[in-house]
Amino acid sequence: MSIGVHNIGQGCVTCLDHDEHYILTFPNGYGRQVNSLIGIFIFSALSILTVPWIELGGECSISCSKTGYNASIVFHTKPFYGGKKHRVTAEIFSPNDKKPFCSIEGEWNGVMYAKYSTGENAVFIDTKKMPTIKKKVRKLEDQDDFESRCLWKDVTYNLK
């Protein structure tokens, strides 16, 4: 059993320090629940356990029109049998190049490793070591009617 959210459209992130605008697309999101068969078959007795998890899947891109750099990112969904959760691979391209100068692989919620075209390998990022930064959000009374937190406040209240 699962539920999927297929994201359409794109986002724009602006890096003010460099006057760069990045256009990006989003991965799909999935809520999964897999039934695992555990135990020994004894007179048709069977144990069934469920293990839910959140998963990202699909292809995304990031590009900067100012610099010409772009990235192709793939969030890999876990196969039904075997495999790992939360896998991601990416290739980063210089302007007008067909071959990536950097390939990245790992877990989007763990450690990702970079392999550069020079042959150098390095830890790209370790998300477990990153500090948690509290969100900065305007108070509900200062938000417009169709801003997300204001629009969904009743649903959020009832879910809590």
C-alpha positions in Angstrom: 0.0 0.0 0.0 1.2 3.5 -0.8 0.2 7.0 -1.6 2.0 9.2 -4.1 2.2 12.9 -4.6 3.4 13.9 -8.1 4.9 17.4 -8.0 4.5 19.5 -11.1 5.9 22.9 -11.9 9.1 24.4 -10.7 10.6 26.6 -8.0 13.1 29.4 -8.0 15.8 29.9 -5.4 17.7 33.2 -5.4 21.3 33.4 -4.0 21.4 37.1 -3.1 25.1 37.2 -2.4 25.9 36.2 -6.0 22.8 37.5 -7.8 22.1 34.0 -9.0 18.6 32.5 -9.7 18.3 28.7 -9.7 15.3 27.0 -11.4 14.5 23.6 -10.0 12.0 20.8 -10.3 10.8 18.6 -7.5 10.9 14.8 -6.8 7.7 12.9 -6.2 6.8 12.0 -2.7 5.5 8.6 -1.5 4.1 7.2 1.8 4.9 3.5 1.7 3.8 0.6 3.8 5.3 -2.8 2.8 4.0 -6.1 4.1 6.9 -8.3 5.2 6.5 -12.1 5.7 8.4 -13.2 8.7 8.7 -16.6 10.4 8.5 -20.2 9.5 5.7 -21.8 7.7 4.1 -24.0 10.3 0.7 -25.4 9.5 -0.1 -22.3 7.4 0.8 -19.9 10.3 2.3 -16.7 9.0 3.4 -13.4 10.7 2.8 -10.2 8.8 4.4 -7.0 9.9 4.0 -3.6 8.3 6.8 -1.0 8.2 5.8 2.5 6.9 8.2 5.1 5.5 8.4 8.2 3.5 10.2 8.1 0.1 11.2 10.5 -2.7 11.3 9.3 -6.3 11.8 10.6 -9.8 14.0 12.9 -11.7 14.7 16.6 -11.0 16.9 19.3 -12.4 18.6 22.5 -11.2 19.9 25.1 -13.5 21.3 28.6 -13.3 20.9 30.8 -16.3 23.6 33.3 -15.2 26.4 30.7 -14.8 25.1 28.0 -17.2 25.8 25.3 -14.6 23.1 22.6 -14.2 22.5 19.4 -12.4 20.4 16.3 -13.1 19.2 14.5 -10.0 17.5 11.1 -9.6 15.8 10.0 -6.4 15.6 6.2 -6.5 12.7 4.4 -5.0 13.3 1.2 -3.1 12.7 -1.9 -5.1 10.0 -4.3 -3.8 12.7 -6.9 -2.9 16.1 -5.9 -1.6 17.7 -2.5 -2.3 18.1 0.5 -0.1 15.8 3.4 0.8 16.5 7.1 0.2 19.1 6.6 -2.6 20.0 9.6 -4.7 22.4 10.1 -7.7 23.3 13.3 -9.4 25.4 14.7 -12.2 26.7 18.3 -12.3 27.5 19.9 -15.6 29.6 22.9 -16.6 28.1 25.3 -19.1 27.9 23.7 -22.6 29.4 20.4 -21.4 27.9 17.0 -22.2 30.0 15.1 -19.6 29.5 15.8 -15.9 32.5 17.2 -14.0 31.0 15.7 -10.8 28.9 12.7 -10.0 27.2 12.3 -6.6 25.6 9.3 -4.9 24.4 8.3 -1.5 21.3 8.8 0.7 19.5 12.1 0.6 18.9 11.9 4.3 22.4 10.6 5.1 25.9 10.8 3.5 26.5 11.6 -0.1 29.8 11.1 -1.9 31.2 13.1 -4.8 33.4 11.7 -7.6 35.0 14.4 -9.7 36.2 14.1 -13.3 39.8 14.6 -12.0 39.4 11.2 -10.2 39.2 12.8 -6.7 36.6 11.2 -4.3 35.2 13.1 -1.3 32.3 13.3 1.1 29.9 15.8 -0.6 27.6 16.3 2.4 26.7 14.4 5.6 23.2 15.5 6.4 23.4 13.9 9.9 26.1 16.4 10.9 24.2 19.4 9.7 22.7 21.7 12.4 18.9 22.0 12.5 17.9 25.5 11.7 14.5 26.8 13.0 12.2 28.0 10.3 11.5 31.7 10.1 7.8 32.2 9.4 5.6 35.2 9.7 2.8 35.1 12.3 -0.5 33.8 11.0 -2.2 37.2 11.5 0.5 38.8 9.2 0.0 36.2 6.4 -2.3 36.7 3.4 -5.3 34.4 3.1 -3.8 32.1 0.6 -0.3 31.7 2.2 0.1 28.0 3.1 0.0 28.1 6.9 -2.9 30.5 6.9 -4.8 28.6 4.3 -4.3 25.2 6.0 -4.5 26.4 9.6 -7.9 24.7 10.3 -6.7 21.4 8.8 -3.5 21.6 10.8 -5.4 22.3 14.0 -7.8 19.4 13.5 -5.0 17.0 12.6 -3.2 17.9 15.9 
